[in-house]
Amino acid sequence: MATFEAQVEGLTSLSIDGSSAPTQTELTQFLTDGAKEILTSLPDSKKQLFTTSSDLNSSSVNYTVAGSEVFAVTRDDGTINQPCRKIPARLSGRARDSDDMMAASITDPVYYISNNLLSVFPEPSNSNNAHVQALAYPAVAFGDSAVAKFPDEAEYLIPLYASIKSLQNAMAAKTGNSAISTAIGLVKDAVDQAATAAGKFLTDTTDSVFGDEDTFLTANSQLTRVKDAVDKVSDIVNGNQPSTTTDAFGAQANEDTELVQSALAIASTELQRAQMHLQEWTSIGDMRVKEVQTALSEADGYIKEIQSRLTLLTTEYSWMEKQQAKLQADYDKGIQIMRGA
């Protein structure tokens, strides 16, 4: 016969081990709780078939009830086991008073329960011991495949009960999914990185393309170099450089085509230099834009991951919820049958 763990896995589609949700330890607790609930649900006539007898004597005069149902208590009078009558704990003193009408004797012993301890009077001894018949609640482990002192026809209800609790445990575990929490944190990190990179366009004096004084004013900046090259082009074309007769316009007026070509060649070179410095400046800005875009793209990727995980979790949760309801209906039906209802 399959173990209870295998039966629960078959009913729930869960894979259970030492670190799953639920764990094997938790499954053992569910199985034990289920066995206790099922036995408690049985009619008294059936419960008595699954009781355990415990002896009380000189070395052990009390019985720890621990929630068990007590069905019968007897005490040996030297000849037979006399049935003990149950009395309230508050009357225990009167039962010990031989002159009281409620006094107990070896042929009319009593028992009472106080502070979860069952006591018999006259106190049992090694020669005149007492016997407590109480319902025995079994401990059921995940690796077990059967339960001793348990109705065979009700044993299938144990993995049903454990399956219901296991699905509840698994659904609860999905509400705190660590992968989604991690992805949400990474989304924030990526957006913060994009915001930092975008901020360098505006205020940062060391990294900003637009806020850095070196970009515009000093002799070493890209735009200053662009301006210098363009100014030189203006001078060479019509700025009397190197003289009024040797700039392009002057040479053209003097019909010196050779000088015109030379001036225009120099102007073209300066324009190329201006374009190079302008591209260099733009590239720096592009690096910032690319950094922002990369960070936002990364954030979008994590958002899509979260959405995918949420879709999967929602599907799994919905299936578990429906399966739990089906198993609960089967379990409730089985309990009603065991009760004889």
C-alpha positions in Angstrom: 0.0 0.0 0.0 1.2 3.5 -0.8 2.5 5.6 2.1 0.3 8.4 3.4 2.8 10.9 1.9 2.4 9.4 -1.6 -1.4 9.4 -1.2 -1.4 13.1 -0.3 0.9 13.9 -3.2 -1.5 12.0 -5.5 -4.5 14.0 -4.2 -2.9 17.4 -4.2 -0.2 17.2 -7.0 2.2 18.6 -4.4 5.8 17.4 -4.1 6.5 17.1 -0.4 9.9 16.9 1.2 11.8 18.3 4.2 11.7 21.9 2.9 8.5 22.1 0.9 5.2 23.7 1.7 4.0 21.7 3.7 7.1 20.0 5.0 7.1 16.3 5.9 7.1 17.3 9.6 3.9 19.4 9.0 2.4 16.5 7.0 2.9 14.1 9.9 1.1 16.6 12.2 -1.8 16.9 9.7 -2.1 13.1 9.5 -2.0 12.8 13.3 -4.6 15.6 13.7 -6.8 13.9 11.1 -6.7 10.5 12.9 -7.7 12.2 16.1 -10.6 14.1 14.6 -11.9 11.0 12.8 -11.8 8.9 16.0 -13.5 11.6 17.9 -16.3 11.7 15.3 -17.1 8.0 15.7 -20.1 7.0 17.8 -19.3 5.7 21.2 -20.1 2.1 20.3 -17.4 2.2 17.7 -14.9 4.2 19.7 -14.7 1.5 22.3 -13.3 -0.9 19.7 -10.2 1.2 19.5 -9.4 1.9 23.2 -6.3 1.1 25.1 -6.1 -0.3 28.7 -3.6 1.3 31.1 -2.7 -0.2 34.5 -2.4 1.8 37.7 -0.5 0.4 40.7 1.7 1.4 43.6 4.3 3.0 41.3 1.8 4.7 39.0 -1.4 5.6 40.9 -2.6 8.3 38.5 -3.5 8.3 34.8 -2.8 11.3 32.6 -6.0 11.9 30.6 -4.4 14.3 28.0 -7.8 14.8 26.3 -8.6 11.1 25.8 -12.1 9.9 26.3 -12.4 7.5 29.3 -14.9 4.7 28.8 -14.3 2.5 31.8 -12.3 2.3 35.0 -12.1 -0.9 37.2 -10.2 -1.9 40.3 -9.2 -5.3 41.5 -10.7 -6.2 44.9 -8.7 -9.3 45.2 -11.2 -11.5 43.5 -12.7 -9.6 40.5 -12.3 -6.2 38.8 -14.9 -4.0 40.3 -16.3 -1.2 38.2 -15.4 2.3 39.5 -18.1 4.9 39.7 -17.2 8.4 38.5 -17.6 11.2 40.9 -16.9 15.0 40.7 -13.5 15.9 41.9 -15.0 18.1 44.5 -16.5 15.0 46.3 -13.2 13.2 46.5 -12.9 14.0 50.2 -16.3 12.5 51.0 -15.4 9.4 49.1 -12.4 9.0 51.3 -14.4 9.4 54.6 -15.5 5.9 55.7 -18.3 7.4 57.7 -19.8 9.4 54.8 -22.7 7.9 52.8 -20.6 8.4 49.6 -17.6 6.5 51.0 -15.8 4.3 48.5 -14.7 0.8 49.3 -12.8 -2.1 47.6 -16.1 -3.4 46.3 -17.4 0.0 45.4 -14.4 2.0 44.2 -14.6 5.5 42.6 -12.6 7.6 40.2 -12.4 11.3 39.5 -10.5 13.6 37.2 -8.6 16.7 38.5 -6.0 18.8 36.7 -6.0 16.3 33.8 -5.1 13.4 36.2 -7.4 10.4 36.8 -7.3 9.1 40.4 -8.8 5.9 41.8 -9.9 5.3 45.4 -9.1 3.1 47.2 -5.7 3.7 45.7 -4.5 0.9 43.4 -1.5 -1.2 44.6 0.6 -3.9 43.0 -1.7 -6.6 44.3 -4.9 -4.6 43.7 -4.3 -2.6 40.6 -6.7 -0.6 38.5 -7.4 -0.5 34.8 -8.3 2.6 32.7 -9.9 2.0 29.3 -9.5 5.1 27.2 -9.6 6.0 23.5 -6.1 5.8 22.1 -5.2 8.6 19.6 -2.5 7.2 17.2 0.5 9.1 16.0 0.7 8.9 12.2 3.9 9.6 10.3 4.2 10.7 6.7 6.0 7.4 5.8 3.3 5.2 7.3 0.8 3.3 5.2 -1.5 2.0 7.8 -2.7 2.9 11.4 -3.0 0.4 14.2 -6.2 0.4 16.3 -8.1 2.4 13.8 -11.2 1.5 11.8 -10.1 0.2 8.4 -13.1 1.7 6.7 -12.2 5.2 7.9 -8.5 5.0 7.2 -8.9 6.7 3.8 -10.2 9.8 5.5 -6.8 10.4 7.2 -4.9 11.3 3.9 -8.0 13.2 2.8 -7.8 15.4 5.9 -4.1 15.8 5.5 -4.5 16.7 1.8 -7.0 19.5 2.7 -4.5 20.9 5.3 -1.6 20.5 2.9 -3.4 22.5 0.2 -4.2 25.2 2.7 -0.5 25.3 3.7 0.6 25.5 0.1 -1.8 28.3 -0.7 -0.7 30.3 2.3 2.9 29.9 1.1 2.1 31.4 -2.3 1.0 34.7 -0.7 4.6 35.5 0.3 6.4 34.4 -2.8 10.1 35.3 -2.4 10.8 35.3 -6.1 8.2 38.0 -6.7 9.4 40.0 -3.7 13.0 39.9 -5.1 11.8 41.0 -8.6 9.9 43.9 -7.1 13.0 45.0 -5.3 15.0 44.7 -8.6 12.4 46.9 -10.4 12.9 49.6 -7.8 16.7 49.3 -8.1 16.6 49.6 -11.9 14.2 52.6 -11.8 16.4 54.3 -9.2 19.4 53.8 -11.5 17.5 55.3 -14.4 16.5 58.3 -12.3 20.1 58.8 -11.2 21.3 58.7 -14.8 18.6 61.1 -15.9 19.4 63.5 -13.1 23.0 63.9 -14.5 21.5 65.7 -17.5 20.3 68.5 -15.1 22.2 69.1 -11.9 25.4 67.0 -11.5 28.4 69.2 -12.0 30.8 66.3 -12.6 28.8 64.0 -14.9 26.1 66.1 -16.5 26.4 66.9 -20.2 24.3 70.1 -19.8 25.2 71.1 -16.3 29.0 70.8 -16.5 30.7 74.2 -17.0 33.6 72.5 -18.9 31.1 71.5 -21.6 30.4 75.1 -22.6 33.0 77.6 -21.3 36.5 76.3 -20.8 39.0 75.9 -23.7 38.9 72.1 -23.2 35.2 71.6 -23.7 33.7 70.0 -26.8 31.3 72.8 -27.6 34.1 75.4 -27.2 36.1 73.4 -29.7 33.1 73.4 -32.0 32.8 77.1 -31.7 36.5 77.6 -32.3 36.4 75.6 -35.5 33.3 77.4 -36.8 34.8 80.8 -35.9 37.9 79.9 -37.9 35.7 78.9 -40.9 34.0 82.3 -40.6 37.3 84.1 -40.5 38.7 82.1 -43.4 35.6 82.6 -45.6 35.0 86.3 -44.9 36.8 87.4 -41.8 39.9 88.8 -43.3 42.0 85.9 -42.2 44.8 85.6 -42.8 44.2 89.0 -44.5 41.6 90.9 -46.5 43.0 89.6 -49.7 43.6 86.1 -48.7 40.3 85.1 -47.2 38.0 83.3 -49.6 36.0 86.4 -50.4 39.1 88.5 -50.9 40.8 85.9 -53.0 37.6 85.6 -55.1 37.5 89.4 -55.6 41.1 89.2 -56.8 40.2 86.3 -59.0 42.8 84.2 -57.3 41.2 80.8 -57.7 44.1 79.0 -56.1 43.8 81.0 -52.9 40.0 80.5 -53.0 40.4 76.7 -53.2 43.0 76.8 -50.4 40.8 78.8 -48.1 37.8 76.7 -48.8 39.9 73.5 -48.1 41.0 74.9 -44.8 37.4 75.9 -44.0 36.2 72.3 -44.9 38.8 70.9 -42.6 37.7 73.1 -39.7 34.0 72.2 -40.4 35.0 68.5 -40.1 36.8 69.3 -36.8 33.6 71.0 -35.6 31.5 68.1 -36.6 33.9 65.7 -34.8 33.7 67.7 -31.6 30.0 68.0 -31.9 29.6 64.2 -32.3 31.9 63.7 -29.3 29.7 65.9 -27.2 26.5 64.1 -28.5 28.1 60.7 -27.8 28.5 61.6 -24.1 24.8 62.6 -24.0 24.0 59.3 -25.8 25.8 57.4 -23.1 23.5 58.9 -20.5 20.4 58.2 -22.6 21.6 54.6 -23.2 22.1 54.2 -19.4 18.6 55.4 -18.7 17.1 53.2 -21.5 19.1 50.2 -20.3 17.9 50.6 -16.7 14.3 51.2 -17.8 14.5 48.1 -20.1 15.8 46.1 -17.2 12.9 47.3 -15.0 10.4 46.4 -17.7 11.9 42.9 -17.9 11.5 42.4 -14.1 7.9 43.7 -14.4 7.1 41.2 -17.1 8.7 38.5 -14.9 6.4 39.5 -12.0 3.4 39.4 -14.3 4.3 36.0 -15.5 4.8 34.7 -12.0 1.6 36.2 -10.8 -0.3 34.6 -13.7 1.2 31.2 -12.8 0.6 31.6 -9.1 -3.0 32.7 -9.7 -3.6 29.6 -11.9 -2.0 27.3 -9.3 -3.9 29.0 -6.4 -7.2 28.6 -8.2 -6.7 24.9 -8.9 -5.7 24.3 -5.3 -8.7 26.2 -4.0 -11.1 24.1 -6.2 -9.3 20.8 -5.3 -9.5 21.6 -1.6 -13.2 22.2 -1.9 -13.7 18.8 -3.6 -11.6 17.0 -1.0 -13.4 18.8 1.8 -16.7 17.5 0.4 -15.4 14.0 0.2 -14.1 14.2 3.7 -17.3 15.6 5.1 -19.3 12.9 3.4 -17.0 10.2 4.8 -17.4 11.6 8.3 -21.2 11.5 8.1 -21.0 7.9 7.0 -18.8 7.0 9.9 -21.2 8.7 12.3 -24.0 6.7 10.8 -25.9 9.9 9.8 
